[in-house]
Amino acid sequence: MYDMAKLKKLSALGEGASEATKAFWAFDKAAMAEGAIPKKYKELIAVAVALTTQCPYCLELHRAGAVTAGATQEELAETALVAAALRAGAAITHAAHVMGEGKS
């Protein structure tokens, strides 16, 4: 189902909605550009988000971008664990919505 070659089909998106597609790619380029946050950190943030959204395309693209920007395997590992901690933390804190009014 997930094949990086399928990303070539995104050109059809541009043909069907050219202005919106151009605006998206311009936004994406600006958001990921070197700035106050270095490119490597932006790519690591993108990896963490992709791990929580579980997008295989984003995982591969941003993993490669992070490595190209100088990220080490150790940084990728820590990024994965930060993403896991945040995802687990969200489950824990949302437990407040399911807990009864028993002992406090």
C-alpha positions in Angstrom: 0.0 0.0 0.0 2.7 2.5 1.0 5.3 2.9 -1.7 7.5 6.0 -2.1 7.0 5.8 -5.8 3.3 6.7 -5.3 4.4 10.2 -4.3 5.0 10.8 -8.0 1.2 10.8 -8.3 1.1 14.1 -6.4 1.5 15.9 -9.6 -2.2 15.1 -10.3 -3.1 17.0 -7.1 -1.4 20.1 -8.6 -3.2 19.6 -11.8 -6.6 19.4 -10.0 -6.0 22.3 -7.5 -2.9 24.2 -8.8 -3.1 27.4 -6.7 -3.8 25.6 -3.4 -1.1 23.0 -4.1 1.5 25.7 -5.0 0.5 27.5 -1.8 1.0 24.4 0.3 4.4 23.6 -1.2 5.5 27.3 -0.6 4.3 27.1 3.0 6.0 23.7 3.5 9.3 25.1 2.1 9.1 28.2 4.3 8.3 26.2 7.4 11.1 23.8 6.9 13.7 26.4 5.9 16.7 27.3 8.1 15.7 29.9 10.6 15.7 30.6 14.3 15.4 26.8 14.6 18.1 25.0 12.6 17.1 22.7 9.7 18.3 19.6 11.6 16.1 20.4 14.5 13.1 21.1 12.2 13.7 17.7 10.6 13.9 16.0 14.0 10.6 17.7 15.0 9.1 16.5 11.7 10.2 12.9 12.5 8.6 13.1 15.9 5.3 14.4 14.5 5.4 11.7 11.8 5.9 9.1 14.4 2.8 10.2 16.2 0.7 10.7 13.0 2.2 7.4 11.7 2.7 8.7 8.2 5.2 6.4 6.5 5.9 8.9 3.7 6.7 11.7 6.2 8.8 9.3 8.3 11.0 8.4 5.4 11.3 11.9 3.9 12.0 13.6 7.2 14.3 10.8 8.4 16.4 11.3 5.3 16.2 15.1 5.7 17.4 14.8 9.3 20.3 12.6 8.3 21.2 15.0 5.5 21.1 17.9 7.9 23.5 16.0 10.2 21.3 14.1 12.6 22.9 11.1 14.2 21.4 7.7 15.0 21.4 8.7 18.7 19.5 11.9 17.9 16.9 9.9 15.9 16.6 7.4 18.7 16.0 10.2 21.3 13.5 11.8 19.0 11.6 8.6 18.7 11.5 8.3 22.5 10.4 11.9 22.9 7.5 11.2 20.5 6.6 8.0 22.4 6.7 9.8 25.8 4.4 12.5 24.5 2.0 10.1 23.0 1.9 8.0 26.2 1.6 11.2 28.2 -1.4 12.2 26.3 -3.1 8.9 27.1 -2.2 9.3 30.8 -3.5 12.9 31.0 -6.6 12.1 29.1 -7.3 9.4 31.7 -8.6 12.3 33.8 -11.7 12.2 31.5 -12.5 8.6 32.3 -11.7 8.4 36.0 -14.5 8.3 38.4 -15.0 10.4 41.5 -13.6 7.7 43.8 -10.8 8.2 46.3 -8.6 11.1 45.6 
